[in-house]
Amino acid sequence: MTSGEADVTATDEVPQRERPTRLIGGPGMLLVWLYGVMVVGAVSRSAVQISTEFEHAPLAYSLSALAGVVYGFITYSLVRGGEFARKAARLCCAAELLGVLVVGTWTMVEPSAFPDATVWSDFGMGYLFIPVLLPITAMYWLTKGTRAPR
């Protein structure tokens, strides 16, 4: 046996590193696209508002910036793939939905608390209700796809 044959045999016995299961196939690609749009919308809007008129509505602008960060993390998790990313994305989607429901209810009950709208104000009405529908859809898709063979 030559040294080349021994190397091939030894290499065959070493398990190859598993690649993360991609989360952006099929409906996942639409989710990535929508979350990407929401990242751009929330971050750019809050960046302008924070830099030009933060004293007018600091809570609203800070919440919009937070929403942009959450959207960015979910987008990254979907693109990265793997089981850990799936769990992280589900957790962030749940936090996003909670934020939308809390802020949406708060803006309806006490509108004076928000002199300017956030991404999540009125359950995302300014964004065509995408902020309330997107996490529900994403959590459903991420949960449904957990046991699907790849």
C-alpha positions in Angstrom: 0.0 0.0 0.0 1.4 3.4 -1.0 1.2 6.5 1.2 -1.4 8.0 -1.3 -3.7 5.0 -0.7 -3.4 5.3 3.0 -4.4 9.0 2.8 -7.5 8.3 0.8 -8.6 5.6 3.2 -8.0 7.9 6.2 -9.9 10.7 4.6 -12.9 8.5 3.8 -13.4 7.7 7.4 -13.5 11.3 8.5 -17.1 12.5 8.4 -17.6 15.6 6.3 -19.0 18.7 7.9 -22.7 19.0 7.3 -23.8 22.1 5.4 -26.6 24.1 7.0 -30.0 23.5 5.6 -31.0 26.6 3.5 -34.0 28.4 4.7 -34.5 30.5 1.6 -35.9 28.0 -0.8 -39.4 28.5 -2.1 -41.5 30.7 0.2 -38.4 31.5 2.2 -37.0 33.6 -0.7 -40.1 35.7 -0.5 -39.7 36.1 3.2 -36.1 37.2 2.8 -37.1 39.7 0.1 -39.9 41.1 2.3 -37.7 41.3 5.4 -35.0 42.9 3.3 -37.5 45.6 2.2 -38.6 46.1 5.8 -34.9 46.5 6.9 -34.3 49.2 4.4 -37.6 51.0 5.2 -37.2 50.9 9.0 -33.5 51.6 9.2 -33.5 54.4 6.7 -36.6 56.1 8.1 -35.3 55.9 11.7 -31.8 57.0 10.7 -33.2 60.1 9.1 -35.6 60.8 12.0 -33.0 60.2 14.7 -30.4 62.4 13.1 -32.8 65.3 12.3 -35.6 65.4 14.8 -34.9 62.9 17.6 -36.2 65.3 20.3 -39.6 65.3 18.7 -40.4 61.6 19.3 -37.5 59.7 20.7 -39.5 56.6 21.7 -41.1 56.3 18.3 -37.8 56.7 16.4 -35.9 54.4 18.7 -38.6 51.7 18.3 -38.4 52.0 14.5 -34.6 51.6 14.7 -35.1 48.5 16.9 -37.6 47.1 14.4 -35.0 47.6 11.7 -32.4 45.7 13.7 -34.8 42.8 14.4 -35.7 42.7 10.7 -32.0 42.6 9.8 -31.3 39.7 12.2 -34.2 37.7 10.9 -33.1 38.3 7.3 -29.5 37.2 8.2 -30.8 34.1 9.9 -33.0 33.1 7.0 -30.0 33.5 4.6 -27.5 31.8 6.9 -29.6 28.6 7.2 -29.2 25.7 9.6 -31.3 24.6 12.6 -29.8 27.2 15.0 -30.6 30.0 12.6 -34.2 28.6 12.2 -34.7 28.7 16.0 -33.2 32.1 16.3 -35.4 33.4 13.4 -38.5 31.9 15.1 -37.6 33.5 18.4 -37.0 36.9 16.7 -40.3 36.6 14.8 -42.1 36.0 18.1 -40.4 39.0 19.6 -41.3 41.1 16.6 -44.9 40.0 16.8 -45.0 40.8 20.5 -43.6 44.3 19.7 -46.1 44.9 17.0 -49.0 43.9 19.2 -47.8 45.9 22.2 -46.9 49.1 20.2 -50.0 48.7 18.0 -52.3 48.5 21.0 -50.4 51.3 22.8 -50.8 53.6 19.8 -54.5 52.9 19.6 -55.2 53.3 23.4 -52.8 56.3 24.0 -52.0 58.0 20.7 -50.4 61.0 22.5 -47.6 58.7 23.7 -46.3 58.7 20.1 -46.2 62.1 18.5 -44.9 60.4 15.4 -45.6 57.0 14.0 -43.3 54.0 14.4 -43.0 51.0 12.0 -45.3 49.1 14.4 -47.8 51.9 15.1 -51.4 50.9 14.5 -50.2 47.4 13.9 -48.1 48.5 10.9 -50.9 50.3 9.1 -48.4 52.7 7.5 -46.6 49.7 6.0 -49.8 47.9 4.7 -50.0 45.8 7.9 -46.9 43.9 6.8 -45.3 44.2 10.2 -48.1 42.2 11.8 -48.6 39.7 9.0 -44.9 39.0 8.3 -43.9 37.4 11.6 -47.0 35.3 11.7 -46.3 34.0 8.2 -42.6 33.5 8.9 -43.2 31.6 12.1 -45.7 29.4 10.3 -43.2 28.7 7.5 -40.3 28.2 9.8 -42.2 25.7 12.0 -43.8 23.9 9.1 -40.4 23.5 7.4 -38.7 22.1 10.4 -39.6 18.4 9.7 -39.5 18.6 5.9 -36.9 16.4 4.4 -34.2 18.3 2.5 
